[in-house]
Amino acid sequence: MGYGHLRAALPLAEAFGVPVLSADGPELSSDSEREIWRRTRVFYEFTTRVSTFPWIGGPLHALVQAFTSIPHLHPWRDLSARTLGTRGLERLVAEGLGAGLIARLKAERVPLISTFYAPALAADWAGCEDVYCVVTDSDVNRIWAPFDPARSRVRFLVPSRRAGRRLESYGVPRRNILFTGFPLPGELLGGPDLGALEANLARRLVRLDPDGSFRAECREEIELLLGPLPAEEERRAPLVVFTVGGAGAQATMASQILPSVRGAVEAGRLRFALVAGLRPAVAQIFREALSKAGLAEGHGVEILEANGHADYFARFNRLLAGADVLWTKPSEMSFFGALGLPVVCSAPVGVHEGYNRRWLLEAGAGLAQRDPRHTGDWLVEWLEDGTLAGAAWAGFRRLPKRGLYRIVEQLSGAPAAAGPIAAAS
């Protein structure tokens, strides 16, 4: 259901040397099953995109909030009772949702690594063994937990400790929950020693700290962990990556941001990359906003538009390697703060994204965006004050970075881990 689940699956598939199979793809589902997935995806993308519009978005925003509702975790209590969403999913599974996946798992006797709850729960319902579910938010709705949690054998790989506590409240046995962190792209980590991450961060800290105040304050700690920083990066303007997610929510905000940053871009103090992904309509919105702001592609501003998922993820990861600020709604992209990228959070879409934003803010790795009409003022202020450099350092120091390697290590000891299927919808 969007980029997030696929973004988690790709690094794992590469690490295990297996393909990513979509739960709604022809390899795993019939025509009738694919139609169910299609309708669900279209409904989700429409509601999340329109929910951000003024006036008409209000009712749909309330609907999205209701779908993704997560109750307060405290005081601690039993939250394992089935919800409307859980019952609906169980009914769909009983009617055949996931049948193709189940048949393949039983025929090939391989484990399943699913980055979306529905395939994992369907396989578990059918009695399949070695089912792993990679959780993709810092807190989750009841629908992520098994229909009968106490009897389930699904093993959950969670990106935050709160997600683990939440699953326990839903009745999942503690033995079936492993805190790993989110599986970040291997090319941005550089192996278990995190060589690429640390090299990118060293350059980023220089660009994010133009007057050197943050580096002076934390010099000993920085040099202990990263070594000497490359002073030549002081000549390069910081790169802000603005991404709006797979459904294109919040794309129109570019028309407010770009006029405000024009002066800083033309003066060489900032660079911007606008990520349209696979959405030509979003790229068109960005180009119109650029034109109205008096800016042009190739002059301090670029637009990332891709033709397919493989092209998009490869180019996006290369972009992030040289990025300095990630501006995004707090989706699965929140976990990229662990790379030492300060995350500027736009408005969350759904309750789970609200929890992701809180998780980032509490770690000091995220910042709530201010008025986008005045971006040029507050973004430069954050640069001059060392706020962005501090958030980058906090993300690197406090957020889990080794999720990919922890998951690989955990599953490599499984009896049948030679041929897992990484599934996402």
KALIN-V677459 format. One record per residue. SS is DSSP state (A for helix, B for strand, O for the rest). PHI is phi in whole degrees, 0 to 359 (none if undefined). BURIAL is + if it has 16 or more other C-alpha atoms within 10 Angstrom, else -. Layout:
ss=SS phi=PHI burial=BURIAL
ss=SS phi=PHI burial=BURIAL
This chain:
ss=O phi=none burial=+
ss=O phi=110 burial=-
ss=A phi=299 burial=+
ss=A phi=303 burial=+
ss=A phi=288 burial=+
ss=A phi=288 burial=+
ss=A phi=298 burial=+
ss=A phi=282 burial=+
ss=A phi=284 burial=+
ss=A phi=299 burial=+
ss=A phi=298 burial=+
ss=A phi=290 burial=+
ss=A phi=298 burial=+
ss=A phi=295 burial=-
ss=A phi=294 burial=-
ss=A phi=269 burial=+
ss=O phi=70 burial=-
ss=O phi=232 burial=-
ss=O phi=281 burial=+
ss=B phi=271 burial=+
ss=B phi=247 burial=+
ss=B phi=277 burial=+
ss=O phi=299 burial=+
ss=O phi=257 burial=+
ss=O phi=269 burial=+
ss=O phi=296 burial=-
ss=O phi=290 burial=-
ss=O phi=235 burial=+
ss=O phi=217 burial=+
ss=O phi=278 burial=+
ss=A phi=300 burial=-
ss=A phi=293 burial=-
ss=A phi=292 burial=+
ss=A phi=296 burial=+
ss=A phi=294 burial=-
ss=A phi=297 burial=-
ss=A phi=298 burial=+
ss=A phi=298 burial=-
ss=A phi=297 burial=-
ss=A phi=295 burial=-
ss=A phi=294 burial=+
ss=A phi=299 burial=-
ss=A phi=297 burial=-
ss=A phi=297 burial=+
ss=A phi=294 burial=+
ss=A phi=296 burial=-
ss=A phi=293 burial=+
ss=A phi=292 burial=+
ss=A phi=289 burial=+
ss=A phi=288 burial=+
ss=O phi=296 burial=+
ss=O phi=270 burial=+
ss=O phi=282 burial=-
ss=O phi=297 burial=-
ss=O phi=66 burial=-
ss=O phi=286 burial=-
ss=A phi=282 burial=+
ss=A phi=305 burial=-
ss=A phi=299 burial=-
ss=A phi=289 burial=+
ss=A phi=298 burial=+
ss=A phi=297 burial=-
ss=A phi=294 burial=+
ss=A phi=300 burial=+
ss=A phi=299 burial=+
ss=A phi=293 burial=-
ss=A phi=298 burial=+
ss=O phi=259 burial=+
ss=O phi=306 burial=-
ss=O phi=231 burial=+
ss=O phi=290 burial=-
ss=O phi=301 burial=-
ss=O phi=282 burial=-
ss=O phi=246 burial=-
ss=O phi=290 burial=-
ss=O phi=298 burial=-
ss=O phi=201 burial=-
ss=O phi=282 burial=-
ss=O phi=245 burial=+
ss=O phi=279 burial=+
ss=O phi=301 burial=-
ss=O phi=298 burial=+
ss=O phi=253 burial=-
ss=A phi=299 burial=-
ss=A phi=295 burial=-
ss=A phi=297 burial=+
ss=A phi=295 burial=-
ss=A phi=296 burial=-
ss=A phi=294 burial=+
ss=A phi=298 burial=+
ss=A phi=294 burial=-
ss=A phi=295 burial=+
ss=A phi=296 burial=+
ss=A phi=297 burial=-
ss=O phi=273 burial=-
ss=O phi=124 burial=-
ss=O phi=296 burial=+
ss=O phi=89 burial=+
ss=A phi=299 burial=+
ss=A phi=295 burial=+
ss=A phi=298 burial=+
ss=A phi=299 burial=+
ss=A phi=298 burial=-
ss=A phi=291 burial=-
ss=A phi=299 burial=+
ss=A phi=288 burial=-
ss=A phi=287 burial=-
ss=A phi=266 burial=-
ss=O phi=54 burial=-
ss=O phi=243 burial=+
ss=O phi=286 burial=+
ss=B phi=244 burial=+
ss=B phi=250 burial=+
ss=B phi=247 burial=+
ss=O phi=258 burial=+
ss=O phi=222 burial=+
ss=A phi=294 burial=+
ss=A phi=300 burial=+
ss=A phi=299 burial=+
ss=A phi=296 burial=+
ss=A phi=289 burial=+
ss=A phi=295 burial=+
ss=A phi=296 burial=+
ss=A phi=295 burial=+
ss=A phi=301 burial=+
ss=O phi=274 burial=-
ss=O phi=86 burial=-
ss=O phi=291 burial=+
ss=O phi=261 burial=+
ss=O phi=54 burial=+
ss=B phi=254 burial=+
ss=B phi=241 burial=+
ss=B phi=238 burial=+
ss=B phi=270 burial=+
ss=O phi=281 burial=+
ss=O phi=243 burial=+
ss=O phi=221 burial=+
ss=O phi=283 burial=+
ss=O phi=206 burial=+
ss=O phi=222 burial=+
ss=O phi=288 burial=+
ss=A phi=303 burial=+
ss=A phi=295 burial=+
ss=A phi=287 burial=+
ss=O phi=274 burial=+
ss=O phi=300 burial=+
ss=O phi=300 burial=+
ss=O phi=238 burial=+
ss=A phi=303 burial=+
ss=A phi=295 burial=-
ss=A phi=264 burial=-
ss=O phi=288 burial=+
ss=O phi=246 burial=+
ss=O phi=298 burial=+
ss=B phi=257 burial=+
ss=B phi=262 burial=+
ss=B phi=253 burial=+
ss=B phi=255 burial=+
ss=O phi=272 burial=+
ss=O phi=215 burial=+
ss=A phi=292 burial=-
ss=A phi=295 burial=+
ss=A phi=300 burial=+
ss=A phi=294 burial=+
ss=A phi=297 burial=+
ss=A phi=297 burial=+
ss=A phi=297 burial=+
ss=A phi=299 burial=+
ss=A phi=294 burial=+
ss=O phi=276 burial=+
ss=O phi=100 burial=+
ss=O phi=287 burial=+
ss=O phi=300 burial=+
ss=A phi=302 burial=-
ss=A phi=295 burial=-
ss=A phi=262 burial=+
ss=B phi=237 burial=+
ss=B phi=231 burial=+
ss=B phi=281 burial=+
ss=O phi=239 burial=+
ss=O phi=98 burial=+
ss=O phi=282 burial=+
ss=O phi=283 burial=+
ss=O phi=286 burial=+
ss=O phi=300 burial=+
ss=A phi=300 burial=+
ss=A phi=291 burial=+
ss=A phi=269 burial=+
ss=A phi=263 burial=+
ss=O phi=84 burial=-
ss=O phi=99 burial=-
ss=O phi=302 burial=-
ss=O phi=277 burial=-
ss=O phi=59 burial=+
ss=A phi=299 burial=-
ss=A phi=293 burial=+
ss=A phi=302 burial=+
ss=A phi=291 burial=+
ss=A phi=293 burial=+
ss=A phi=296 burial=+
ss=A phi=293 burial=+
ss=A phi=301 burial=+
ss=A phi=293 burial=+
ss=A phi=295 burial=+
ss=A phi=299 burial=+
ss=A phi=291 burial=+
ss=A phi=292 burial=+
ss=O phi=277 burial=+
ss=O phi=230 burial=+
ss=O phi=300 burial=+
ss=O phi=262 burial=-
ss=O phi=78 burial=+
ss=A phi=292 burial=-
ss=A phi=292 burial=+
ss=A phi=297 burial=+
ss=A phi=293 burial=-
ss=A phi=292 burial=-
ss=O phi=246 burial=-
ss=A phi=305 burial=-
ss=A phi=296 burial=-
ss=A phi=294 burial=-
ss=A phi=296 burial=+
ss=A phi=292 burial=-
ss=A phi=296 burial=-
ss=A phi=267 burial=-
ss=A phi=243 burial=-
ss=O phi=82 burial=-
ss=O phi=299 burial=-
ss=O phi=270 burial=+
ss=O phi=284 burial=-
ss=A phi=297 burial=-
ss=A phi=296 burial=-
ss=A phi=290 burial=+
ss=A phi=297 burial=+
ss=A phi=277 burial=-
ss=O phi=258 burial=+
ss=O phi=285 burial=+
ss=B phi=298 burial=+
ss=B phi=255 burial=+
ss=B phi=261 burial=+
ss=B phi=258 burial=+
ss=B phi=252 burial=+
ss=B phi=233 burial=+
ss=O phi=244 burial=+
ss=O phi=87 burial=+
ss=O phi=296 burial=+
ss=O phi=277 burial=+
ss=O phi=80 burial=+
ss=O phi=299 burial=+
ss=O phi=75 burial=+
ss=A phi=297 burial=+
ss=A phi=292 burial=+
ss=A phi=295 burial=+
ss=A phi=301 burial=+
ss=A phi=292 burial=+
ss=A phi=270 burial=+
ss=A phi=288 burial=+
ss=A phi=296 burial=+
ss=A phi=300 burial=+
ss=A phi=289 burial=+
ss=A phi=263 burial=+
ss=A phi=306 burial=+
ss=A phi=299 burial=-
ss=A phi=292 burial=+
ss=A phi=291 burial=+
ss=A phi=293 burial=-
ss=O phi=277 burial=-
ss=O phi=78 burial=-
ss=O phi=267 burial=+
ss=B phi=219 burial=+
ss=B phi=236 burial=+
ss=B phi=231 burial=+
ss=B phi=235 burial=+
ss=B phi=256 burial=+
ss=B phi=260 burial=+
ss=B phi=266 burial=+
ss=B phi=64 burial=+
ss=O phi=263 burial=+
ss=O phi=252 burial=+
ss=A phi=302 burial=-
ss=A phi=296 burial=-
ss=A phi=292 burial=+
ss=A phi=300 burial=+
ss=A phi=294 burial=-
ss=A phi=301 burial=+
ss=A phi=296 burial=+
ss=A phi=293 burial=+
ss=A phi=295 burial=-
ss=A phi=294 burial=+
ss=A phi=299 burial=+
ss=A phi=298 burial=-
ss=A phi=294 burial=-
ss=A phi=276 burial=+
ss=O phi=78 burial=-
ss=O phi=247 burial=+
ss=O phi=220 burial=-
ss=O phi=301 burial=-
ss=O phi=88 burial=-
ss=O phi=239 burial=-
ss=O phi=89 burial=+
ss=B phi=222 burial=+
ss=B phi=226 burial=+
ss=B phi=241 burial=+
ss=B phi=264 burial=+
ss=B phi=232 burial=+
ss=O phi=239 burial=+
ss=O phi=261 burial=-
ss=O phi=198 burial=-
ss=A phi=299 burial=-
ss=A phi=298 burial=-
ss=A phi=296 burial=-
ss=A phi=298 burial=+
ss=A phi=295 burial=+
ss=A phi=296 burial=-
ss=A phi=289 burial=-
ss=A phi=294 burial=+
ss=A phi=295 burial=-
ss=A phi=296 burial=-
ss=A phi=297 burial=+
ss=A phi=294 burial=+
ss=A phi=301 burial=+
ss=O phi=255 burial=+
ss=O phi=279 burial=+
ss=O phi=239 burial=+
ss=B phi=222 burial=+
ss=B phi=248 burial=+
ss=B phi=252 burial=+
ss=B phi=203 burial=+
ss=B phi=291 burial=+
ss=O phi=282 burial=+
ss=O phi=272 burial=+
ss=A phi=297 burial=+
ss=A phi=297 burial=+
ss=A phi=305 burial=+
ss=A phi=290 burial=+
ss=A phi=287 burial=+
ss=A phi=300 burial=+
ss=A phi=294 burial=+
ss=A phi=283 burial=+
ss=O phi=85 burial=+
ss=O phi=256 burial=+
ss=B phi=294 burial=+
ss=B phi=252 burial=+
ss=B phi=269 burial=+
ss=B phi=266 burial=+
ss=B phi=278 burial=+
ss=O phi=298 burial=+
ss=O phi=290 burial=+
ss=O phi=246 burial=+
ss=O phi=102 burial=+
ss=A phi=296 burial=+
ss=A phi=299 burial=+
ss=A phi=288 burial=+
ss=A phi=299 burial=+
ss=A phi=290 burial=+
ss=A phi=299 burial=+
ss=A phi=297 burial=+
ss=A phi=299 burial=+
ss=A phi=301 burial=+
ss=A phi=293 burial=+
ss=A phi=296 burial=+
ss=A phi=293 burial=-
ss=A phi=276 burial=+
ss=O phi=82 burial=+
ss=O phi=266 burial=+
ss=B phi=238 burial=+
ss=B phi=225 burial=+
ss=B phi=285 burial=+
ss=O phi=299 burial=+
ss=O phi=265 burial=-
ss=O phi=303 burial=-
ss=A phi=297 burial=+
ss=A phi=291 burial=+
ss=A phi=240 burial=-
ss=A phi=305 burial=+
ss=A phi=302 burial=+
ss=A phi=281 burial=-
ss=A phi=285 burial=-
ss=A phi=291 burial=+
ss=A phi=293 burial=+
ss=A phi=300 burial=-
ss=A phi=296 burial=-
ss=A phi=293 burial=+
ss=A phi=293 burial=+
ss=A phi=274 burial=+
ss=O phi=79 burial=+
ss=A phi=295 burial=+
ss=A phi=290 burial=+
ss=A phi=297 burial=+
ss=A phi=296 burial=+
ss=A phi=293 burial=+
ss=A phi=298 burial=+
ss=A phi=293 burial=+
ss=A phi=296 burial=+
ss=A phi=298 burial=+
ss=A phi=296 burial=+
ss=A phi=280 burial=+
ss=A phi=250 burial=-
ss=O phi=267 burial=+
ss=O phi=291 burial=+
ss=O phi=253 burial=+
ss=O phi=257 burial=+
ss=A phi=303 burial=+
ss=A phi=303 burial=+
ss=A phi=286 burial=+
ss=A phi=293 burial=+
ss=A phi=293 burial=+
ss=A phi=299 burial=+
ss=A phi=297 burial=-
ss=A phi=296 burial=-
ss=A phi=279 burial=+
ss=A phi=294 burial=-
ss=O phi=270 burial=-
ss=O phi=286 burial=-
ss=O phi=304 burial=-
ss=O phi=241 burial=-
ss=A phi=283 burial=+
ss=A phi=288 burial=-
ss=A phi=218 burial=-
ss=O phi=287 burial=+
ss=B phi=255 burial=+
ss=B phi=268 burial=+
ss=B phi=244 burial=+
ss=B phi=218 burial=+
ss=O phi=247 burial=+
